């Protein structure tokens, strides 16, 4: 199975409503096992959807709950907004 990504529709709405402040809130990145019970994409609304299905990876050198992303930088290029975090490593 290939890697698929999507920004949750509910997250987009919450951004516009001011629920999230991406350069000051704690943002985390988790690893999800492929081929598991869950299907995650734009309709996914909560991290508990992943943990409730036990689909988050676990094992040596990875703690469930993901890595905290730091050093957020927000910029623009033309009409595109860019959010960049410092690199994180899952060893």
HUCORLIN-V833033 format. One record per pair of residues at least 12 apart in sequence whose ideal C-beta (glycine too) atoms are under 10 Angstrom apart, sorted by the first residue. I is the first residue (numbers start at 0). J is the second residue. Records with the same first field share a line. If there is no record, write none. Layout:
BEGIN
I: J ; J
END
This chain:
BEGIN
0: 32 ; 33 ; 34 ; 35
1: 33
2: 31 ; 33
3: 31 ; 33 ; 38 ; 39 ; 40
4: 39 ; 40 ; 41
5: 39 ; 40 ; 41 ; 42 ; 43
6: 40 ; 41
7: 39 ; 40 ; 41 ; 42 ; 43 ; 44 ; 45 ; 48
8: 40 ; 41 ; 42 ; 43 ; 44
9: 41 ; 42 ; 43 ; 44 ; 45
10: 41 ; 43 ; 44
11: 41
13: 44
20: 71
21: 68 ; 71 ; 73 ; 82 ; 84
22: 70 ; 71 ; 72 ; 73 ; 82 ; 84
23: 71
24: 71
25: 67 ; 68 ; 69
26: 65 ; 66 ; 67 ; 68 ; 69 ; 71 ; 82 ; 84
27: 46 ; 64 ; 65 ; 66 ; 67 ; 68 ; 87
28: 65 ; 66 ; 67 ; 68 ; 84 ; 87 ; 89
29: 46 ; 49 ; 50 ; 54 ; 55 ; 56 ; 61 ; 62 ; 63 ; 64 ; 65 ; 66 ; 89
30: 54 ; 55 ; 56 ; 57 ; 58 ; 61 ; 63 ; 65 ; 66 ; 89
31: 49 ; 52 ; 54 ; 55 ; 56 ; 65
32: 49 ; 52 ; 53 ; 54 ; 55 ; 56 ; 57 ; 58
33: 54 ; 56
34: 54
35: 49 ; 52 ; 53 ; 54 ; 55 ; 56
36: 51 ; 52 ; 53 ; 54
37: 49 ; 50 ; 51 ; 52 ; 53 ; 54 ; 55
38: 52 ; 54
39: 52 ; 54
46: 64 ; 65
49: 63 ; 65
50: 63 ; 64
56: 89
59: 90
60: 88 ; 89 ; 90
61: 89 ; 90
62: 89
65: 87 ; 89
66: 84 ; 87 ; 88 ; 89
67: 84 ; 87
68: 82 ; 83 ; 84 ; 85 ; 86 ; 87
69: 84 ; 85 ; 86 ; 87
70: 83 ; 84 ; 85 ; 86
71: 83 ; 84 ; 85
72: 84 ; 85
END
